[in-house]
Amino acid sequence: MCVINQIAAAIWWFYISKLLELMDTVIFILRKKTNQISFLHVFHHASMFFLWWIGVKWVAGGMCTFSLLKIFLAHHTAIGIIVSSVCLSRSVCDAVHCG
């Protein structure tokens, strides 16, 4: 199998994993587990699924894959930093108010 085809196959499997993560979020919403999700959580999983669809549809192999991967990693890292900051600020506020 050609390297580009292997990269394209790996990207398809990663795209499927984003679908599973989105379905997990949908299940949280349907079960009304609002303490486990936030707007940022829902936005992140919905946008990642959509963005990876673009990547799979138009950029599924070749040199563009690396550039696309950098963009997605930057998005994922930025969301991770924001979520971590929110969680940290909530835990600090809870510790100050409860103590």
N, C-alpha and C positions, 0 to 999 in steps of 0.2 A: 504494500500500500504506500502511496506517495506521502511524503511528509505533510504536504498541504491538506491532503484528504484526512490524515490523522488529526491535524489541528482542527479542521472543520468538524470532525466527529467528536472531538473533545469539547468543542464549543457547544455543539448540540446537547451533549450530556449535561454541561453546566447550565444551559438554558432550561433543561428539564428540572434541574435542582432548584432553579429560581421559581418555577411553577409550583413545586412542592412547598417551598417556603411561603409563597403567596396563599396556597390552599390552607396551610397551617394558620395563617393570619385570618383568613375567612372563617375558619372553624372557631377561632377565638371570638370573632365578632358575633357569629351565630349563637355561640354558647353564652354570650353576654359576659365574657371574662374581661371587663373593662379595666381591671386592675393590672392586667398583663399586657395591655396594648396602649399605644398612644397614637396621636395623629402622625407623628414622625415615623413611628413603626409601620403604620399602614402605608404612608406615602413612600417610604423607602422600598418596601416590598413590591408595591404596585409599579413604582418607577423603574426598579431594577428589572422586573419582568419585561416591561415595555422596551427599555434600553437594550437589553440583551436580545430581544426579538429583532430590533434594528440590526444589531451586530450579526445575528445568525442569518438574517435575510440578505443583507448586502455586503457584509465584510467577514464571511465565514472562513477565510483562509488567507494566506499570503502575508506580505509585509504589513498591510493595514491592520492585521490582527493585533500586532504588538502595540500600535498607537491606540487602538480601541481599548485594549486591555489596560493601558495606562490611564485612560479617561475613566474607565469603570472603577479601577482601584482608587483613584483620587476621590470619586463620588462616594465609594464605600468607606474610605478612611474619614472623609469629612463628616458623613452621617455618624460614624462610630464615635468620633470626637464629640459631636454635639450630644448624642445620647449619653455618653459617659459623663459629660459635664452636667447635664440635667440630673442624672442619677446622683452624682456627687453632691450637687447643690441641695437636692432634696434630703439626702442623708445627713448633711451638715445642719440643715434647717431643723430636721426632726430631732437631732441630738441636742441642739441648742434649746429648742422649745420644750423638750421632754425632760431635760436635765435641770 
